Amino acid sequence: MFNYFFFRITVFLFWLLPFRVIYLLSDGMAWVMRVVVKYRYNVIETNLKKSFPNKSKSEIQTLIKGSYQNLCDCILEGIKGMSLSKKEIIRRCKVTNPEVADAFAREGRSVILVASHFGNFEWATQIGLQLEHLILGIYKPLRNPRTDAYLKRTRQNKNFVLIPNKETYKELPNHIHQPCMVVLIADQSPSNSEKAHWLTFLNQETAFLKGPDAIAREYNFPVIYADLQRVNRGFYTLTFIVLEDQPNSLPEKEITKVFRNELTRIILAQPENWLWSHKRWKKKRPSHITID
């Protein structure tokens, strides 16, 4: 109960603060987390060194600093976003080419939108207000049921429905009678190493979720990548990139490979904007599974 009320008070206080103060707080928070607390410093440093073995020590340090700044901006923007109007969030997170997704909706086709921990994807949950699809956001419920219920109320609208990740396959048939956009954060580490797709990613053996590939091929849903880019602090663009429009013609793992390639391209362009504090490579490949 205490955690829930503390959270609600924090949201209220952030509603009162202008963005210029939010970013001053973010600057200070990033310094404290990097220099004083050293929050997951070893994880971030190790991930960057293994991903970019040819970068110098000073280049790695620059990326570490940028990674903390990105992390803190996203955290505070996420809290601030809970008190922003839908209109204001849309102004700050603009879909550049909605016609790409809308074309599939007009054909009566549902799609899968694969996203990543790149930039502030919390605000992008409101893309449904800019599109013709019904948005189905697959998410992991929070441990605190009160906080989870509050977040669902602030995120959901007539064009956006949240589905707990463990209920994905049960709930999908209840919605796909109309054109839907199934949103999956696809760069997370899967819970089961045996059932993962194993690929080389950023110079390391990496386990990828099977879900996007499996759902796309089963239902023949076109797969679109959500390219979210920070234009300025507090302003983002989201561009749709079609990865595959006839996935049922592809062998297993092919869609995962295409996603891996696109994500690699995005990260290499602006590596500091990815979530390096995530323990992405904590799992080891079982010896009997081959890697591509």
N, C-alpha and C positions, 0 to 999 in steps of 0.2 A: 504493500500500500504506500509506504513512504517513498519508494523508488518512483512509483507512478506520479505522485503529487510533485515530487522534485522535478520530474521530467516536464510536467505541465507548467510549472512555474518558470522553468528554463525557456520553454517555448514562448510564454507570455513576455518574458524579459527581452527575448530576441525580437519580438514583434515591435517593441518600443525602440530598438536600436536601428539607426540608419546604416546603410551598407558600408560607409566609410569607417565607421566604428567597428563593424564586424570584421573588416579586413585588417584593422590595426590589432584586434584581438587575435586574428589568425596568424599574423606575423609574430606576435609574442608567443603564442602557443606553439608554433613551429620551432622557434628557437629553444623553448623549454623542453619540448619532446626530443629534439635532436641533441642538444648539448647537456642538459641537466638530467632528464629522466632517461634519455637514450632509449626511447620506446622502440623495441624491435630493431635496434640499430644493427646488430649483427646479422639479422635476417635480411634487412635491406641491403647492407653492404655485400653480403655473400651472394645474394640474388643478382645484383648488378655486376659484380666481378665475374661470375660464371657466364652471365648473358653477354657481357662485352669484354672478353679476355684481352682484346687489343687496345682498350682504352687505358690511358695513363692514370696514375693515382689522383692527380688533380682533376681530371675529367670525371672520375668516379665520385669524388667529393662534391663536385658541382651537381651531379645527378642526385646524390643523396640529399643535398640541400633542397633541390627542386622537388624531390619526392615528398619530403616532409611538408613543404609549402602546399603542394597539391592536396595531400591528405587532409591538412587542417582546413584549407579552403572548402573542400567537399563536405567535411563534417559540419562546419558552421553554416555553410550554405544550405545544407540539408535541414538543419534546425530552423533557420530563418524561413525556408521555403514552406514550412508547415503553417505559417501565419500569412503567407502571401496569397493574394487572390489568384484564381486560375488565369485571369487575363494578364496579370503581371508576370506569372511564370512563363506563359506562352511568349510574352515579349522578350523574356530573357533566355528562352530556349526554343529557337525557331527551327522548324523543319524546312529545309531548303528546297526539297523536291517531293512534296506530298503526292504529286501525280504518279510517281513510280508505284507506290503502294495502292493508291486509289484505282489505278488501272486494273489491278487484280480484283479489288473489291467489286468493281462494276462488272467483271466477268463472273462474279459469284464465287471467287476462289479465296479461301483462307490462306494465310501465309505464316511462316515462322520468322520472327525478328530475333536474330542472335546479337547479343550485346556483350560488352566486356566492362571490367572495372577501369575504365578510361574516362577521366573527367568526372563530372557530377551527374550520374545517371538518375539520381533521385528526382530532379526536376523534369527529366524526360518522361516520367510516368504520365505526364499530362498531354502527351502527344495525341491521345485519343480525341482531344478536342479539336485537333487540326486534320483529322483523317476520317475516312468513311468506314473503316473497319471497327468492329467491337474489339477492344484491347483486352487480352487475357494475360495478366501478369503472374507468372509462376514465381512464388517466393517462399522463403523459409520463415515460418511464424516465429515471433519473439517468445522468449520464455515467460515474460510477464504478460498474462492474458489481457489486463487492462490497457497496458501500453500498446499491445498488438491490436486491440480493438480500436484504440484511438487512431493509430497510424492507418488502419484500413479506412476509417471514416474520413480522414484528411486526404487520402490518396484516391479513393474510389469515386467515380462519378458515373453518369449514364453511359459513358463510352469506355469505362475502364473497370474491370473486375479482377480482384486478386484471388488466386487459387493456391492453396498450400501445396508445396512441391510433392508431398507424398500422395496427393489426391489428383495429380495431373491426369493420369490415364482414365480415372473414373469420371472426372468432371468434363473432359474434352467433348465426349459425345453429346453432352447436354447443351453445348453452345454452338457447335459447328454447323447447325442447320442454317446459320447466317454467316456471312463472311467475317472471319475473326483474324486477329493478329496475335499469335501466341508469342509472348516475349520471354526469352530465356537468356539468363546471364550464363554464357557458355564457356567462360574462362576459369571457372571454379574448379578446385581439385575434387574429383569424385570420391565418394566414401568407400567404394569397393574397387580395389586395384585389379581384381580379376575380370571385372565387367567393363573396364575402361578401354578406350581407344588409346593406344600408346604410339606417340609420334615424337620426332625430334623437334624441339621448339626452343629457340634462343640458345642453341648449342647444348641442350640438355634433354635427356629422356623424360618425357612429360605425359602424364595421364590426362586424357580429356573425357568429358562427359559424353556418353552415348546418346543421350536423350534427343538433342536436335536432329541428329542423323536418323535415328530410329523413327521419330514422329514424322519427319519430312517424307521419308520413303514409304511409310505405311499409308499416309493420307495423301501423298503427292502434293504436299504444301510447298510452294516456292519458298526458298530461303533467302532472306535479305539481311545484310549486315547493317547495324546502326553505327554509323561513323559520327561519334560525338566529339566535337572540337571546341576548345575554349577560345573564343574570339578575344575577349578581354575578361578581366575579373568580373564575375557575376553575369557573363553573357556567353551563350553557347549556340552553336549551330548543330543540327542533326541532319546528316545526309544519308539517304538510303542507297545501298549498293547491292544489286541483285547478284547473289552468289550462284544460284541454280533455280531455274523455273520448272524443270521436269525431274525432280529428284528420284522418282520411282524407277528411272532408267539407269540409275547409278548403282554400283556395288557398295556394300557396307564400308564405311570409313571414308569414302570419297568426299562427302560433304564436310566431315570433320577436318580433312586435309585442306580443303578450300578455305574453311574458316581460319585454320591455323595460319595459312599463307597471308590472308588479309589482315589478321591481327598482328602478325609479325611486321607487315608493311607499316601499319599505323604506329606501332610502338617504336620502330626504328626512326620514324620521323620526329617524334616527340616523346622520348622514353620517360622523362620525368613525370608525365601525366598518367602513367599507369600505376596501379596499386602494388608497389614493390614490398610492402610490409606483409603481404599475404604469403603464407607458407606454401607457395605453389608447388614446390618440388620436394615435399616431405615424404611422398610415397616412392617406393622402389618397384621397378618392373619385375613381376614374377618371371623366373627364368624360362618358363615354357611359352611365354608370349613374345611374339616377334614385334619389332618396331620398324616403322616407316620413316 
